[in-house]
Amino acid sequence: MINRSNYCYINTILQALVACPPFYHLMRTIRNLPAAKNSKHPKPFIDAMCSLVSEFSQLPIRSKPARGDKGKKDDIPEIQVDTPFEPTVIYKMLNGSPVGHV
């Protein structure tokens, strides 16, 4: 993520959240639920996080290693990088600006 102004502390937290597979997959899934599409009950944080997560490539769902598997170096996936971006949807939500419905 691109760090501008004093948002580096926010970006650090956002990167940690997006790197957490359960949180990431929840945000990818929640936007398709009927309750998420109900515009009568605003959910600015959830809407902003769903939009942010959609900016990232789909993360694979990793299975847990079997007991006794120490994991080999060959089993470690390569880190994939993409074009950096500024999470403006989060900044707008935090500043109280309206965020488009997801």
Helices and strands as residue ranges (DSSP letters): H 8-18, H 21-30, G 34-37, H 44-54, G 73-75, H 88-94
